[in-house]
Amino acid sequence: MSMKVHIADFSSDYHRQARKLRAEVLRKPLGLPANDPAFNDRKEDVHFVALSREKVVGIVVLVPDYKPIVGKLRQMATAEEVRGEGYGIELVKALEDYAANNGLTSIVLHSRHYAVGFYEKLGYKVTSDVFQEVGMDHFVMEKSL
Ligand SMILES: CC(C)(COP(=O)(O)OP(=O)(O)OC[C@H]1O[C@@H](n2cnc3c(N)ncnc32)[C@H](O)[C@@H]1OP(=O)(O)O)[C@@H](O)C(=O)NCCC(=O)NCCS
């Protein structure tokens, strides 16, 4: 397996591929449209993409200014055909390295209920009661860097 994680420039081809993957993996199963304002990205956010043979097969986004010295991880998704091959973990590690090198001391995220085990493997802890987001049970999870 040749695995590469890159930071995609805003509006680059990698960014466009990543949006397509996010729409397919995160939005389509919930019946959410690919094009709505809530799906818009900000230039300030950092888009990490995992590549396999130059194709985007994974994505995660860092909101670096979520709170002072706290970053938010969002839009975590890998393509179904590469699941279990380590792309998810490599993406989160790249995000955490970038965050730590840029003065952030912790990461917070909203995990869909079925993804909690994935983030626990990476050292994240549940810090909230269950709550609803996009019509699904979620938990706040956090990790100190
Ligand atoms: C969750 C997701 C990003 C994991 O990506 P991945 O590419 O399969 O991750 P990896 O291959 O790096 O897996 C790392 C480890 O986490 C485990 N893991 C993956 N998904 C898991 C889950 N939902 N619950 C528990 N463990 C999980 C893997 O088994 C693997 O364990 P191992 O190292 O002991 O074999 C991917 O399944 C996905 O895109 N799911 C649909 C979208 C989603 O749920 N996104 C998160 C929204 S909050």
The ligand as an SDF file (V2000), in Angstrom:
LIG
                    3D

 48 50  0  0  0  0  0  0  0  0999 V2000
  -14.4680    5.9580   10.7710 C   0  0  0  0  0  0  0  0  0  0  0  0
  -13.5810    5.8760    9.5380 C   0  0  0  0  0  0  0  0  0  0  0  0
  -13.0880    7.2750    9.1570 C   0  0  0  0  0  0  0  0  0  0  0  0
  -12.3530    4.9830    9.8780 C   0  0  0  0  0  0  0  0  0  0  0  0
  -11.4990    5.0030    8.7610 O   0  0  0  0  0  0  0  0  0  0  0  0
  -10.5400    3.7690    8.3610 P   0  0  0  0  0  0  0  0  0  0  0  0
   -9.8530    4.1770    7.1150 O   0  0  0  0  0  0  0  0  0  0  0  0
  -11.3200    2.4990    8.3290 O   0  0  0  0  0  0  0  0  0  0  0  0
   -9.5550    3.7450    9.6030 O   0  0  0  0  0  0  0  0  0  0  0  0
   -8.2570    2.8530    9.8130 P   0  0  0  0  0  0  0  0  0  0  0  0
   -8.0860    1.8370    8.7380 O   0  0  0  0  0  0  0  0  0  0  0  0
   -7.1190    3.7740   10.0560 O   0  0  0  0  0  0  0  0  0  0  0  0
   -8.6710    2.0770   11.1590 O   0  0  0  0  0  0  0  0  0  0  0  0
   -7.9710    2.2670   12.3140 C   0  0  0  0  0  0  0  0  0  0  0  0
   -8.4810    1.3410   13.4030 C   0  0  0  0  0  0  0  0  0  0  0  0
   -9.7750    1.8040   13.8440 O   0  0  0  0  0  0  0  0  0  0  0  0
  -10.7080    0.7360   13.7780 C   0  0  0  0  0  0  0  0  0  0  0  0
  -11.9990    1.2930   13.4300 N   0  0  0  0  0  0  0  0  0  0  0  0
  -12.3530    1.8710   12.2600 C   0  0  0  0  0  0  0  0  0  0  0  0
  -13.6380    2.2850   12.3290 N   0  0  0  0  0  0  0  0  0  0  0  0
  -14.0680    1.9620   13.5680 C   0  0  0  0  0  0  0  0  0  0  0  0
  -15.2970    2.1420   14.2450 C   0  0  0  0  0  0  0  0  0  0  0  0
  -16.3320    2.7440   13.6510 N   0  0  0  0  0  0  0  0  0  0  0  0
  -15.3990    1.7040   15.5370 N   0  0  0  0  0  0  0  0  0  0  0  0
  -14.3470    1.0860   16.1450 C   0  0  0  0  0  0  0  0  0  0  0  0
  -13.1550    0.8990   15.5470 N   0  0  0  0  0  0  0  0  0  0  0  0
  -13.0350    1.3250   14.2830 C   0  0  0  0  0  0  0  0  0  0  0  0
  -10.1540   -0.2010   12.7220 C   0  0  0  0  0  0  0  0  0  0  0  0
  -10.6550   -1.4980   12.9020 O   0  0  0  0  0  0  0  0  0  0  0  0
   -8.6640   -0.1070   12.9660 C   0  0  0  0  0  0  0  0  0  0  0  0
   -8.3060   -0.9030   14.0670 O   0  0  0  0  0  0  0  0  0  0  0  0
   -6.9740   -1.7960   14.0740 P   0  0  0  0  0  0  0  0  0  0  0  0
   -5.8370   -0.8270   13.8620 O   0  0  0  0  0  0  0  0  0  0  0  0
   -6.9730   -2.4170   15.4190 O   0  0  0  0  0  0  0  0  0  0  0  0
   -7.1440   -2.7330   12.9440 O   0  0  0  0  0  0  0  0  0  0  0  0
  -14.3100    5.2190    8.3280 C   0  0  0  0  0  0  0  0  0  0  0  0
  -14.8540    3.9870    8.7530 O   0  0  0  0  0  0  0  0  0  0  0  0
  -15.4410    6.0690    7.7460 C   0  0  0  0  0  0  0  0  0  0  0  0
  -15.2270    6.9160    6.8850 O   0  0  0  0  0  0  0  0  0  0  0  0
  -16.6680    5.8100    8.2040 N   0  0  0  0  0  0  0  0  0  0  0  0
  -17.8640    6.4960    7.6690 C   0  0  0  0  0  0  0  0  0  0  0  0
  -17.8590    7.9740    8.0210 C   0  0  0  0  0  0  0  0  0  0  0  0
  -17.7090    8.2490    9.4940 C   0  0  0  0  0  0  0  0  0  0  0  0
  -18.2780    7.5500   10.3440 O   0  0  0  0  0  0  0  0  0  0  0  0
  -16.9390    9.2950    9.7980 N   0  0  0  0  0  0  0  0  0  0  0  0
  -16.7390    9.7450   11.1650 C   0  0  0  0  0  0  0  0  0  0  0  0
  -17.8700   10.6700   11.5080 C   0  0  0  0  0  0  0  0  0  0  0  0
  -17.6910   11.3120   13.1510 S   0  0  0  0  0  0  0  0  0  0  0  0
  1  2  1  0
  2  3  1  0
  2  4  1  0
  2 36  1  0
  4  5  1  0
  5  6  1  0
  6  7  2  0
  6  8  1  0
  6  9  1  0
  9 10  1  0
 10 11  2  0
 10 12  1  0
 10 13  1  0
 13 14  1  0
 14 15  1  0
 15 16  1  0
 15 30  1  0
 16 17  1  0
 17 18  1  0
 17 28  1  0
 18 19  1  0
 18 27  1  0
 19 20  2  0
 20 21  1  0
 21 22  1  0
 21 27  2  0
 22 23  1  0
 22 24  2  0
 24 25  1  0
 25 26  2  0
 26 27  1  0
 28 29  1  0
 28 30  1  0
 30 31  1  0
 31 32  1  0
 32 33  2  0
 32 34  1  0
 32 35  1  0
 36 37  1  0
 36 38  1  0
 38 39  2  0
 38 40  1  0
 40 41  1  0
 41 42  1  0
 42 43  1  0
 43 44  2  0
 43 45  1  0
 45 46  1  0
 46 47  1  0
 47 48  1  0
M  END
$$$$
